[in-house]
Amino acid sequence: MVEPLETPPSRTAPDATTQEEDRILRRWTPILLRTILIVATIVLIFGLVVMARQAPGAYLARFHAVQAGRVYAQDPWQKMLDQAEHGDPHAIVIFGLMVLTLVPLARVAFCFLLFLRERDWTYVAFTAYVLCGLIVGVLLGRVG
């Protein structure tokens, strides 16, 4: 007598709580990403408007200084945020770029959480690698 081939065990159907959590994660991810993008756009446009009104030649002067080899030292985070709060156009634009950097970081972090929930370890490893690379890149870009 021939025994039937064994079928691989299938995943059990997710319960209602898991389905609700997945729905929330999949629904709120794009909303959060769009919100970050809109905030970054508003901050960048505001910074450009302030720059155009207060110091229209500031970026051109900075560009020429970089070409001439006079590079500016980077300010600490807190000092830059204080300058942005007091209306410094360069600090406002830098803050807007920092907020814009959150979009890919948030997207990869949400993918990491989604793959972690699904226990897809290959993709967890890939997204963890990419997330670490993004974080290190942001830190090195700020430090170096």
Residue pairs with C-beta under 8 A, 6 or more apart in sequence:
14 22
21 117
22 114
22 117
25 110
25 113
25 114
25 117
26 114
29 107
29 110
32 106
32 110
33 103
33 106
33 107
36 99
36 100
36 102
36 103
36 106
37 100
37 103
39 99
40 96
40 97
40 99
40 100
40 102
40 103
41 96
41 100
43 92
43 95
43 96
43 99
44 93
44 96
44 97
44 100
46 92
46 96
47 89
47 90
47 92
47 93
47 95
47 96
48 89
48 93
50 87
50 89
50 92
51 58
51 59
51 89
51 90
51 92
51 93
54 87
54 89
55 89
58 89
58 90
59 90
62 72
62 90
65 71
65 72
74 142
74 143
75 83
75 91
77 142
80 91
80 94
80 95
81 91
81 95
83 90
83 91
84 91
84 92
84 94
84 95
101 138
104 134
105 131
105 134
105 135
105 138
108 127
108 130
108 131
108 134
109 131
111 123
111 127
112 124
112 127
112 128
112 131
115 123
115 124
115 127
116 124
